[in-house]
């Protein structure tokens, strides 16, 4: 039995890793995403059980207590969090993952310091990398949470000589690490590099605007995986290495996809201090231009929708904030009863995290077959009688296609301006996260329906029923 146990643990790890990969694959489609989440969760359960059977794990009472407390907190938080606050939740989880990985390195350093045993070079380097990546992920993720939650300004925070200061901090970390490689038993230096890593996380996120937070959260998710993988090298656990590598790679791929969706490089996202970070404010006026807009009431909007043959609905963050997804589904059902063909156009970076709109619409039981990615729906807008934009802004701004001087020029957008008519539901004429005026609002084929997304959609439903 004693000879079989180590082999059985490693085989269980192999099965768990396979389930992780299968789960990630299934997460790529709305039709299989829920099943994929379950598959990955089963893999994690197997990994935990196998680790608890490892001979190095001795204090089962403390582990079970930690599992009970953590599971309870996680279940309550997941149950109570609003879907609009899911990006903040993801940010917190990224931060806690980075902190857990960094604490593994701190604990291992403390154990080796107490034992007086020599520290192998590879373990020492792994600990230092783990502290750096985990510390940056921890404080960076919590700062991203604070920006998204509105606890601090979502606008970029910059100051003179910011980048040289960051380079100085990084240089200090490298110098401290070099000293620890030569003298691995220096506790003050080790604590100093831990503190520097935490400050670096703050400095990493503060110059990034709120509009870029989805990209930052994806990148921090990737870093939390890399930190977990480094922790695996510290304690020589194959499961941690594999799982961390999977999270790191998938997070980096998602980050790259989102950067392409905004036509911006990752370097630009991290260092250009782009955007205002706020999509609030503004009244039903012409904003910063002298152009005029045409506004309608819900009765006129209902007539345009009810007598259309095809309608494309474009959800945005405004819909998420207003929690209007259920009203949108009711509107869709009513239009379909009248013979209208209804589709949903989903932009990759609509909302505040990847897949935000998909999750919200799934919560309202919108069939995933009605959801179309940007590449699939754009060629269909010219045949659409009405495009109904609900709380979206930058992702439908034609300036990205026509104005070479616009900061969002080249960004792939949903081409709603090609539809025969466009209705935009919006509280006012405020700009989006990019801080630029939207040309769509002033086009001849565009009409504005001013008000809360939930209220206006509910009124549209009521009016459509009377047609």
Secondary structure, 3 states (H helix, E strand, C coil): CHHHHHHHHHHHHHHHHHHHHHHHHHCCCCCCHHHHHHHHHHHHHHHHHHHHCCCCCCCHHHHHHHHHHHHHHHHHHHHHCCHHHHHHHHHHHHHHHHHHHHHHHHHHHHHHHHHCCCCCHHHHHHHHHHHHHHHHHHHHHHHHHHHHHCCCCCCCCCCCCHHHHHHHHHHHHHHHHHHHHHCCCCHHHHHHHHHHHHHHHHHHHHCCCHHHHHHHHHHHHHHHHHHHHHHHHHHCCHHHHHHHHHHHHHHHHHHHHHHHHCCCCHHHHHHCCCCCCCCCCCCCCCCCCCCCCCECCHHHHHHHHHCCCEEEEEECHHHHHHCCHHHHHHHHHHHHHCCCEEEEEECCCCCCCCCHHHHHHHHCCCCHHHEEEHHHHHHHHHHCCEEEEECCCHHHCCHHHHCCCCCCCCCCCCCHHHCCEEEEEECCCCCCCCCCCCHHHHCCCEEEEECCHHHHHHHHHHHHHCC
